[in-house]
Amino acid sequence: MTTPRKPYVIVVGIDFSDIGNAALARAFELASAEEDGEVHVVYVARGYGPLVHMDTGAELVTATMDDASQKLKVFVEEREMTVMLVVDL
C-alpha cells in the first residue's frame, strides 16, 4: 500500500507592504517548484465587533469577515497569476 504524498506547504504572512508582497511572490515561486506545492496566506486583521479592520497600506478597510476574506483572496490570486506568468516565461 502506497502512502499518499503530503503536500509541500508554505505558510506566508502578509501585511500589504512591498516586503510582504515580495515574501508572497517568493512563496509562490517555491511552491511552484514542488509537485504538490501549496501556499497558505495569513493576514492578521483587527476585530471590531462583527467587523474587521484591514490596513492595505493604501487604505484602512472596515468590512465583514466574509468581505475581508474575499478582498484578501482577490489580492492573493492577482499576485499568484503575476508570479506564474513570470515563472512560465
Buried (B, 14 or more C-beta within 10 A) or exposed (E): EEEEEEEBEBEBEBBBEEEBBEBBBBBBBBBBEEEEBEBEBEBEBEEEEEBBEBBBEEEEBBBEEEBBBEBBEEBBEEBBEEBEEEEEE
